[in-house]
């Protein structure tokens, strides 16, 4: 459907059939998310203009943000779908996006095992991005999940994409968030004594012992869970081509992690 008049709203949270295609959430999960945003003050935020209230209700604004992350449409595309101007859509995303962010985990089991890995987010704002191994300007985003539940428990601050994981693990601050917990990662995190990586072949070229090979196989099987998580997070296409200002990537990634956790928990 092509709509030229921005006053006509095509997509609405009042129609449950639109929710899953544009957010990945079931309607009941979406309603729960809206309640969370409301508790965080989503209802109280005005449009940013004196005396001007939002043209969209809170559920529609939450749907707009999630749909934008999911589809990575431009502002001029996403605005008319919700019957608002592209500038209004921009203000909705700027003001409401941070309220969707994953809340910091206050209490974690002492025996919790986490898995950490980095993913490159192509970023057009070169103030943060750097040319990386994919030959694009990217940011390195560190993500940690619970090895059992596969829920995201921590994110690092995005760093330039030309920095390797072992350095970004420390400079992004995710190491502090995972302190005192067993953490698994791939060989790129070599040099961080608090991270468990697979056994490497001796420098003399001799083969690993059988028990080391067996442990490496277990390590690979468990660590693959973070790869699956990153792939599912990147179903939100904004993480495949980030066009917004670099300083907003932290909130966007935290919001997507929150949505991913809701989807996983069912």
N, C-alpha and C positions, 0 to 999 in steps of 0.2 A: 504494500500500500504506500502510495506517495502522497504526502500531505504538505501543501504549501503554506497553509495558515498555521502559524505557531500557536494560535489559541485553541486548536483542536488537540486534545490529549489522546494519543493512540494507546499508550501503555499505562495501566493503572494497577496498583496493588489490590484494588477492590475486585479484580478479576484473577482468581488464583491460578488460572491456566498460564498466565504470563510469568509467574514467579520462578518456577524451576528453570525454564529455558534461559532466563536472563540473570539468574543468580546461582543456580546449582543447588538451591535449597528447596526443601519441601515447604509447602505453605505453613505448616505448624512450626517448623524451624524458623521461618521468616518472621512469623508473629512474635516468637520468642526473642529474636534479634531486635525487633522494633521496641519491645519492652525494655531491653537492656539499654538501648540508645536513649529512650525516654528517661530512664533512671539517671543516666549520665548528663541530663540537661538538654537533650535534643529538642524538646518542646519549647524551651525558653529562648533558644537562639533565634533572633530576628534576622531579617533579610540584609541587614547592614545599612539600610536607608532609614532616616528618621520617620517614624510612624508607619513604616511599610512592613507588613507581615508577608510570610511566604505565600505564594500562589498555590503551592502544593502542601498537602498534609504530611505529617511525619512519615507514615508508611510509604508514600510515594517518593519522598526525598531519599529514604533509605534504599528503596528500589532503584532510584536513579543512580546512586553512588555504586551500588553493587553491579548494576547493569553496565555502567561505564567501565568498571574494572574487568568485568567478564568479557566484554566485547571489544574494548579499546576503540570505540567509535570516537570521532572528533566531537568537540563541543557543539559545532553546527549541525551535527547529525543527532546527537543524543538529546539536545534541547527540544526540537520539534516533536520527538517521540513522546515527550511528557508535556507538551503544550506550553513550553516556556522558551524564552530566548536563550541563545548560547551563553550570554553573560550571566543569566540567572542560574543556568546549569553549572557554570564555573563556580559561582558563589556557593551553591549547594554542596558541591564536592569539597571545596576548601573548608567550609565550616563544619560539615557533618562527617566527613571522612575520618578525622582524628577520633571521633566518638565511637567508631566501629573497631578501633584498634584492640588487639589482644591484650587483655589485662595481665600485668606481671604476676607470675606465680609466687604466692606468699609462702606457702608451705609445700614442701616436696618430700617424699619418702627418702630416708637416708640411704636405702638400698636401691634407689632408682638408677637405672642405667640409661644414659642418653647417647644419641648418635648425632654427630655434627658433620656438616658438609657445606661447601660454598657453591653458589650458582651465579652465573654471569647474567646480569640484567642489562640488555642494550639500552643505553641512556643518551638522549640527545643533548642534554645539558653537560657540556664538557668541563664545567667547573668541578664536577665530581668524577666524571668518567675518564677513562684512559683506554688507549688501544690495547686490546687483550688478545688472547690466543685465538679468538674467533674473528680477529681482524676488524672488529667493530669497537666503537667506543662503548665501554660497558662499566658497570659497577659490580663489585664482588659483594654478594649478600650471603651472610652466614646464617644458617638455619639449624636448630637443634630440636630433636624430637625425643619423646619417651620411647625407648626400645620396645616396650610391651604394648602400650596403647596406640603408638604412632601419632600421638598428638604433638603439635608444636609447643615447646615449653620456653623457647628463648630465640631471639633474633639479635644479630649484631648490627651495629651501625654500618650502613653501606660504605665501602671503601673503593678507591680506584681499581678498575679491573685488571691492571697490569701487576698487581701485587698478588703473590701466591698465598695459598690458604694458610700455611703455617705462620705467616706474618699477620695476615688479616684476623686470624683467630685471636691474636693478642691485641691488635690495635682497634678492633671493632667493639671490644668490651664483652664479647660473648663468653670469654674464658672466666671472667668474674661472675657472670650469671650462672655458670655451670660449676663453680668451685665446690669442692668437697663431694662431688658426685663422680662415679665412674663414667668416663666418656670414651666412646669408640669413634674412630675415623679411619680414613684411608691413608696410604703412605705419604700423601702430600702434607700431612701434619707432623712429619718427622721433626724432631727437635723440641717438641712440647712434651715434657716428661709426664704430665698429667693426662695425656691422651693415649689410649690403647690402640695401637696399629698392628697390622699383620707382621709376622716374622719375615724378615728379608733374608735373601740368600747371603751366605758369608762372602766376604770380599775375595776369598781365594777361589770362588766359583764352585765350591763343594755343595752338594745337595742338602736340603733341610732334612732333619730327622722326621720320621713318620708322624710322631706326635705333634710336631710343629706344623706339618702339612694338614693334619686333621684339624688343629685349632684354626688354621688359616681358612679352611673350608667353612667352619662354623662362623668365623668372623665375617667372611664374604656374604654368607646367607643373611646374617643379622643386619649388616651394614647396608644391604640392598634396600632396606626399608626406607632409608632417607632418600634414596634415588626415586623411589615411588612417590614419596611425599612431595619432592621438588617438582616432579612431573605433573602431579595433580594441582599443585599451587599454580603452575604455569598454564593451567586451563583458563585461568584469569589472564587474558591475553595482554593486559597492560604490562605484565612482567616480561613480555617478549619484545616490546618496543615502547620504552617509557619516554613519552613526549613532554611530560610535565617538568617543572623546576626540580632540580636535584634534591633540594631540602625537603620535598614532600614524599620522597621515596620511602623514608622510614615509616611514616604513618600509613602509607599505602600497603607496604609489605606486612605491617602489623595487622591491618584490617583484613587482608587476604588470609593471613594465618588464622585469624579469628573465624572467618567464614569456613575455611578448610576444617577447623576443629569441630564446628557445628555440623558440617556435612558428615564427618567421620563418626561422630557420636550418635548420629541417627535421630 
